Amino acid sequence: MTTPRPLVRPARVLAAALAAGTLFATAACSGSDGSAPPESDASSTVAERGLAAQTTSPAASSPATSASPSDLSEEGARNALITPADIEDDWTQVRDPREWRDTLLVGSVDVAAFIDGQSDAQDCQRLVDALFDETLLGKPTGASAVTGFQQGDSRLLYQVAAYDRTELDDSMQWLSELPDTCDQFTLTGGDAGERTVQVIETSLPQVSDNRQGLTVTVKGESGGDPVTLSLDVAAVQIGADAITVTNGGLDGADHDTTSAAVEQGTQRLQEVLAGRTPSPTPSGIN
């Protein structure tokens, strides 16, 4: 009797299929012309990785993608901070803007005390509490750096920080709803009596897919004199990282300065996330 030959055909078919799959995957990664992308294109891809993540709808995003941690380092956060040259004019960098949380004397008005009050609406109270704080978008969960500038009766607080991605998404959504939920409300308590607060939406340079601009106006009295405090509030999100700007004072908010801080600051953060160190901004920028 002849011994049956072993069936080897299925194994050969499987091996061929695996080889073909590998070949197709290799071809897809190499591109149709077999050439690598230019270095500038590769750098652009890295810099825009966080922006591209935001174009995906929440339904299409997996939990792992939406919760991707930030790669921002402490050194990177410091390098991403703007400088006086980025906002021009006569802005002077201050030593420690964190001191503004306790007292912010502008002329004869303590702005920190002027905005220290209570609101019946929780969302509005959160905004007021964070105007000259580093918690506008919540507490950072990673690297964070802050700087501040002053010019006459105006102050500018600027922060770069890494956050939990889900919490950052929620904070950006909260900011976008404030012109409706807190369009006008009253602050009470403190030494300034009742103050009327108005919140309106303002435009920002188109530097990312997720950004929000506001102008907050607080009207009341200080020392028996009428006082109006106007502040621009801006936030730009890139993946799990964000920059925030609070700019203004008793003479109004300079929207051009806010736009310059947002535009130059976003570019600096993108360079850091691409693995580069931003070059010093030359004076006399346009």
Secondary structure, 3 states (H helix, E strand, C coil): CCCCCCCCHHHHHHHHHHHHHHHHHHHHHHCCCCCCCCHHHHHHHHHCHHHHHHCCCCCCCCHHHHCCCCCCCHHHHHHCCCCHHHHCCCCEECCCHHHHHCCCEECCEEHHHHCCCECCCHHHHHHHHCCCCCCCCCCCCCCEEEEEEEECCEEEEEEEEECCHHHHHHHHHHHHHHHHHCCEEEEECCCCCCEEEEEEEECCCCCCCEEEEEEEEEEEEECCEEEEEEEEEEEEEECCEEEEEEEEECCCCCHHHHHHHHHHHHHHHHHHHCCCCCCCCCCCCC
